[in-house]
Amino acid sequence: MKTEIRREEWTPTREFLPLILGKTPEEMLDKKEQSKIELFEKGLANELSKQDTIEQAVTKIVKMALAAEFGASLVKASGAAKMVTTITAAIMSDSVLRKQVLLIIDRFTHE
């Protein structure tokens, strides 16, 4: 059996592209990506509550991100709960991701 290694050139992430190209983030996204982000943000504004624990809020964020990117049917599918739990645990165990998600929670929580 022959193992093949794929080598790809590094491309800057979306965070760097606006700086490199001198464009705003809105100019870098197409309409479909912008609508997904808007859906994600509206969903978070409706779902997150100050009474949620951090883990509950992270779970809601993960579900909303999956629904915005792949559709609500994926989140409702059998087996999705384990995927959401795994992603949530990964976010909670990484200090950088946890800090980022706390900023999102702070921005979108309501009474």
PEZI-V228477 format. One record per helix or strand of 3 or more residues. SS is the DSSP state (@ for helix, = for strand). FROM is the first residue (numbers start at 0). LEN is the number of residues. If there is no record, write none. Layout:
SS:FROM:LEN + SS:FROM:LEN
This chain:
@:13:8 + @:24:4 + @:30:17 + @:53:17 + @:71:5 + @:79:14 + @:94:14
